[in-house]
Every structure is written in C-alpha cells, then in structure tokens.
Amino acid sequence: MRAPTIRDVAERAGVSKSLVSLVLRGSDQVRPEKRQAVLAAVEELGYRPNAAARSLSERRTRTVGVLLNDLRNPWFVELLDGLNSRLHDAGLRMLMADGRLSRRLGEDLTRTFTDLGVDGLIAVGTLPPSEALRTAAARIPTVVAGAREPRLPAVDIVAGDDGHGARLATEHLIGLGHRRIAHIAGQGVVGELRRRGFETVMREHGLADTAVVEQGDLTEEGGYRAAVRLLSARERPTAVLAFNDMAGVGALSAAEQLGLQVPRDLSVVGYDNTYVSRLRHLWLTTVDNGSHDVGRRAAQCLLDRIADPSRPAELVLTTPALEVRGTTGAPVAA
C-alpha cells in the first residue's frame, strides 16, 4: 500500500491542498470546522508530512544541532531535558553529537550539522577551540550552554553563575567550622571561575594560607586521584569542594579507601546537583546550578536568535543554590 499524500487528505476532507497545508503549518487563517475536517482526515489516513519536501518549501529543516562536550557527563541530562522541552514546544527537533567521540575520530561533527542544514546550533559544555564551530556560528544561529567559552560574535552564552556557586559552598564549609579546606579544580573558564570563588571566600575569612587547590578533571577518576593526593598530606584538609559531582564521588571513594568517615573526618561538597548526588547511598551535598533552567533558557535564546540573527549577543546567568545533604558536617576538632 502506498503512503497517503496531501492530495488524499484534501479529497477526504473535501478541501483544497493549499488549505491542508495551512492547517499543517498551524495557520490561524482557517475556519474551525475546516481545520477539524482536515485533522480528522489526517488521523483516519495516517498521513505524515514529508519532512524533506517541507524543508524545501519552508527553507527550514526544523532541526537543531546539539554538540555535547562529553555525553558521559551526567550534568547534561537535565540540561538536555530543559533544552528539548522548549525546542519541542516550538516544533523543533534535536540532533545530538558527542564532542568526545568527535575528537577521538579526528573530525569535527559541527560540519555535519551545517551540511544537514540545521536551523541552529547549541554547543553544550566547554569545548576545545574549533575553527569549524567559529565558521558555523558565522553562518547559522548559535548558542553556548553550560559554559563560558568560546566567546564568539553574535553567539549567546547561557550558564550558571559559577563564581557565586563556589562562594556558597565555601561559606557553608567555613560556617560549619572548617579551616583547612581544599578545592579539586576543573578546567577552562568555568574551572577558573569556581576556583576564584573558592579562593576569594577563603581570603575574605583570613584563611588564604590554609586554602589548597589540587588540579583534577571532570571525571570520578580524576577526583579520586586528586583527593588521594590531598588526603595523604601531613596537614590534610578537613573539607573538600569538588569541581563537579563526579569529582566529588571520586573524593568520597578516596576517603573510604583511606579509612576516613564522611562527614565525621572529611566533608565533601560537589557541584551541579546531578542525579548522582541524589543517590541515597551517596546523598552528596552539592551546588544546584539550575541545569534544567539553563537548557530552557538556551533554547529560548536560540529561538530569539533565529527570529532576529542580528541582535546583540547576550550573557544569561542562572542563580545557583546550595543543596545540603549528608556529606558535610562540623569537623571533629570543632
């Protein structure tokens, strides 16, 4: 059996093909009874619009390319949910690519998105400098979400206020009585902002001499190795602020291996409030940077830029909040 066509829908509804097209595009220039007749015919026949033909006629694909820094990072889950919900409301679909895989293959999947003719591009997370991304941003509406780089002309940036979030976490630990506090640092501009927030609060409280920064990465393994180095020192910290939740989980593993009880012997704070932090056997104190809200706002920025490509670039920051759970408490000495 052949697939039903727009002509079949028009004949079943007793209207013209052009009127069927108006209904399918959501036009408000159609009388209610005609709209109902067309929708009923579409349902009865099982008609599905030809996406390729519609793209040609509208000169749009109604797709958005989403390039992720690393698909394994759980922080992206809620961001993508927020992103997809707003794009879906606007009749757009996401096409996703993993930047980590792209780097392993030695190719830039940004070019794939431009070749597919996506209506817009969203870069999620801190991506390495890319000439292909710079070129794409000059041709199609582009937004950076959950990161502060790259900074490109006419490219909006939507992220959490990382410096403020790190300040909240550090103030929390100091308020509990901790003085020897360490920070497992991340990378890129976001890593720098969180580290600077931590160091600023420590300095404001006269604790600059006891503040320690140990370089890590975005992974549990990186957090574990950094924590082992910190906790093996003669003057070990009594609290650790990790760059993200995964590094925080690594710090918890290191504490357990070294025979330290959390939070009695060591307090640990993560960052991002991912689903991992809410697992009951971890119950990690963390900073919620509003990832779902970041996703929705990034989608809205992209829709606004599609409508007006020449408008000035925006920096949109969400306000973080501290989520106190079971991995922080007063130090034993206090």
N, C-alpha and C positions, 0 to 999 in steps of 0.2 A: 504494500500500500504506500502511495506517495504521501509525503508530508503536506498538511493543509497549507494553503497560501493565503495571502491577504485578500486575494480575489474571492476565495471560498468564504472567508469571513464576511466580506461585503455582501455576497449573494445571500448567505444565511441570515444576515441582519437586515437585508433589504435597504442597504445604504451604499454610498459610493466608496471607492478605495481611499480617496482623499479624506473622507470623514473618518474611516477606520484609522488612518494614520494620525489624525488629530487626537483621537481617543487614546491611542497607544502612547502618544507623546505627553499625555496629561493636560491637553489644552482645555481651558475653561470656556472655549467658544462653541461648545457642543451642548445641545439641549439634553436634560437629564434622561428623557425616555430613549433618545437615540444612543446615548452613552451606555445605558443599561442593555439595550439590544445588542450592541457591539460586544460588550463584555460577556454577555450570555453566549454569543456565538463563539467567542474565543474559548470559553470554557468547554462548550459542547464539542468543538472540533479539536481541542487540544493544540491550538495554534501557538507557536513560539516564534517571535520575530527573528528574522535573520540578522544576527549581530553584525556580520561583515557588511551586509547591504546598508544597515542603518548607519554604520560608521562612515561609509562612503557618502551617504546623503547628508548626514549631520556634520561631517568632517571632525568627528569625535569618536573615540573608542569607548568612552565611559569607563576607563580603567585608570588606576593609579599605581605606579611602580613604587614598591617599598623596599629599600635596601637596608638590611639589618647589619650592624657591626658583627654580631655573633648570635646565631639562632639559639645557642645553648644557654644564654643568659636568661634566667627566669624573670628578671625585671621587665623584659619585653612583653611578657604575656598579657599583663593588664593594660600596658600602653597600647598594644595592638588591638585589644578589645575595645578600648575607647576610640581608637582610630577607625576601626572597622564599623562601629555602630554609627558614627556620624557620617562616614562616607556612604554607608548603605542607605541611610535616610535620604541622602542626596542622589541616590540612583547610581552610585559608582562602586566598582569592584576593585579589590586589591590584588596585585600580582607581587609576590614576595621573592626576594633573593637573599641568600646568605653571604655577607661580605667575607666571612672567614673562608668559605669554600671558594669564593671568587679569587681570593689571594692565593690559596693553595693551587688552584688551576692556572694561575698566572694570567688571568683575563679579568677584564672589568665588566661586570654584568650591567653597569649603568648603560653601556652602549646597546645592550639587548633591549632595555626598556625604551630607549629612544627609537630603535629600529621598529619596535612594536607600535609606536605612535601613541604612547600613554598620554593622558591629558595632563598629568602632573607627576611629580616625583617627591617622595619623602625619604630622607636619609635618617635612620634611627640609630642613635648611639654614636660614639666617637669613631669616625672612620679615618683612615690614613689619607694624606693628601692625594688627590686624584684629578688628573687633567680631564679625564672623561666626565667626572662629576661637574667640574667647572664649566666644561663645554655644554653639558646638558642643562645646567642652571641658566645659561645664557639663552637657551632655546625654548625651554618649557618651564612653567611654574614649578618652583622647588621650595621645600621647607625642610629644615633640620629639626628633629625632635629628640629630646632627651640628651642633648649635648650642646656645647657652645662653639663647636667648630665643625666644618670650615666656615669662616665668615666670608660670604660672597655677596656681590651687589644684587639687590632685589631678591634676596633669599631670607625668609623669616626664620627665626630661631625660637623654639618653644621648649622650655626646660624648667626644672625645679631650681629654687634658689639654694644652690649647693653650699655657699658660704654660711648662710643663715642656718641651714640644717646641721652643719658641723658644729656651729656655735651652740645650738640647742642641746646636742648630745654631750658636748664637753661641759657645759654648765650643769647638766644633770649629774655627771660623774663627780664634779667638784662639789656640788651640793650634797652628795652622799658622803663626802669626807675624803675622797681620793686626792692624792697629791702627786703620786708617780703615775702618770697617765701616758700611754703610748698610742701612736696612730699608725695603722698599717695603711700606707698611702697608695693611691691609684695612679693613673697615668693621664696625660693630656690636660686640657684646660679644666675639666671637671675635677680631676685629681688635684690640680693645683689650688682650685677654689676651696675644696674641702680641707686640704692641708692648711691653707692660710687661715680658714675659720677656726680650726683647732688651735693653731699657734697663737692667734690673736687673743683668744679667751684665756689661754694659759698665761700669756704675758700680762693681761689685764689683772689677773689674780696673783701676780708675783710668782708664778710657777714655771717661768721660762726655762730655768735651769734643770727642772725635773721632767720637762717635756721631751719625749723621744719619738722620732719618726723613722719608721722602717719601711723600705720600699716593698710593695707587693704587686699584685696584678688583679685582674677581675675574677680570678678562679679560686676555688676552695683550696687547691694545692698550693697556690701562691700565698694565700692567707695562712695556711698551716706552716709553711716553711718560715715565713716572716715571724709568726708567733713563737715558733721554737727558738729562733734566734733571740727574740726579746725576753722570753721566759727563762732562758739559760744564762742570762747575765747575772752578775753578783747582786746588783740592785735591780731586781726585776720589777716591772710595773705591777700595780695592783688593779689596773683597769686598762682596757684596750678599746679604742674606737677604730673599727674596720672600715675600709673604703666602701664596701658593699656587704650585703647579707652573705654572699658566698664566701668572701674572705673571713667574715665573722664565724661562719660554720667551721672554717679551717682553724680558726683560733680556738674554738671550743674543742676540736679534736686534739690540738696540741696540748691544751690544758689537761685533758683527760689522760693523755699518754704520759704526761709528766707528773701525774698524781695530784693535780690541783683540782679543788672543787669549785664549781661556779654556782652561785656568786660569792661564796664564802672567801675563797682565796683569790679569785680573779673575777672582775666584772667585765662583760663583753657587750659592746653595742655594735649592731650592724647598720646598714643604710639601704633604703629602698622599700622596706616593708613588703617584700615579695611573699608569695605563698609559702616559701621555705621557712621564713621566720615565724610563720603561724602554725607550723607543725608542733603538736603538743609536746613531743619529747625534746624539742629544741626551745620553743617559746622564747624567741630571741628579742630582746629589747632592740628597737631599731628606729630609724627616721623614715617617716612616710612622706615621700616627695610627690604624692598625687599622680602616680603614673597613668591612671585611667583618665584623669583630667588633662594631663599633658597630651595624651593621644587625641582626645576630643578637640582640644584647642588647636593642635597641629592640623587636624583635618579641616577645621573651620578656617584657619589661616590659608590653607591650600585652596579651599573653595573661594575665599575672598580674592586670592591672587589670580585664580583662573578667571574670575569675573573682571578683575582690574589688574593686569600684569604690570602696569607702570607705577603702581602705588609704592611709597617708600617702605623699605624693609622694617620689620618690627622685631623687637626682643620681648617675648612674653615669658614671665616667670611665675610659676605656681608657688604658693606658700607651704613650706614643709611643716610637719608636726611630729612631735616625739611620741612613740608608742612604747610605753614602759611595760615590760613583761617580766620574765623570770630570770634573766641573766645579769641583772645589775642589783647591787646592794651595797651597804656600807662596808668598808674594809675592816678586817679583823682588828687592826690596831686602833680604829676609831671607836 
